[in-house]
Each structure stands twice: as C-alpha cells, then as structure tokens.
Amino acid sequence: MEDTARRDIRRLLKTFGIQADEALTAHLERHPQMGALQVRIVLEDLTEYGDSPPAEPLRVEVEDTIVQRLEIGD
C-alpha cells in the first residue's frame, strides 16, 4: 500500500475520532442521568463502481456500550 493511502486513512480516522469524541462527550453531558449509551460505528465504502463493484463490499461495524458513572453528590 502506498504511503499516500496510509496517510489518507490515518487522517480520516483521526478526524472521525476527534469528532466522535466531541459528539459523544456532549451527548453524555446533556444526558447525565443516562447510565449507559449503546453505540454502533459503521464504515461503508461509498465509491461508485459502475458496472464492476467489488465482490465483497467494504463494511466494518463495531458496537459497544459506554458506561457513564455518576459522581457522588450528583
């Protein structure tokens, strides 16, 4: 794999990570009573391949739970 592609991948993932962190943090702050947040992250290839799409389309899906613990005194 070319260095350019590797840099593009890392830039995409870094940007997503920063934006996801900010969105999740803000959401949890707006809903402090919520004990756990179930989330799913999906990566899909949006490329228009025309008449020759790949045999296996690119799709990565990750699910997890983010637990928010209330501080004593809240």
C-alpha positions in Angstrom: 0.0 0.0 0.0 1.3 3.4 -0.9 2.2 5.9 1.8 -0.3 8.4 0.4 -3.2 5.9 1.0 -1.9 5.1 4.5 -1.8 8.9 5.3 -5.3 9.4 4.0 -6.6 6.5 6.1 -4.9 7.9 9.2 -6.2 11.4 8.6 -9.8 10.1 8.1 -9.7 8.0 11.3 -8.1 10.8 13.3 -10.8 13.3 12.1 -13.5 10.8 12.9 -12.1 10.0 16.3 -12.0 13.7 17.3 -15.5 14.4 16.0 -16.9 11.3 17.6 -15.2 12.0 20.9 -16.7 15.6 20.9 -20.2 14.4 20.0 -20.3 11.5 22.5 -18.9 13.7 25.3 -21.5 16.4 24.6 -24.3 13.9 24.4 -23.4 12.3 27.7 -23.1 15.8 29.3 -26.6 16.7 28.0 -28.0 13.4 29.5 -26.2 12.9 32.8 -28.9 10.6 34.1 -28.2 8.1 31.4 -26.3 5.2 32.9 -25.1 3.6 29.6 -25.1 4.5 25.9 -25.1 1.8 23.3 -23.4 2.8 20.1 -22.6 1.4 16.7 -20.0 2.7 14.4 -20.3 1.7 10.7 -17.7 2.2 8.0 -19.0 1.8 4.4 -17.5 2.3 1.0 -19.4 4.9 -0.9 -17.5 4.6 -4.1 -19.5 4.5 -7.3 -18.0 1.4 -9.1 -20.4 1.4 -12.1 -20.8 -2.0 -13.6 -17.9 -3.6 -11.7 -18.5 -3.4 -8.0 -16.2 -5.4 -5.7 -17.2 -9.0 -4.9 -17.1 -8.1 -1.2 -18.1 -4.5 -0.4 -16.2 -2.7 2.3 -18.1 -2.7 5.6 -16.8 -2.6 9.1 -19.3 -2.4 12.1 -18.3 -2.1 15.8 -20.8 -2.0 18.6 -20.1 -1.2 22.3 -21.5 0.3 25.4 -20.2 3.5 27.0 -20.9 3.5 30.8 -21.4 6.8 32.5 -20.9 6.7 36.2 -22.5 9.3 38.3 -20.2 11.2 40.7 -21.0 11.0 44.4 -23.1 14.1 45.3 -24.8 14.2 41.9 
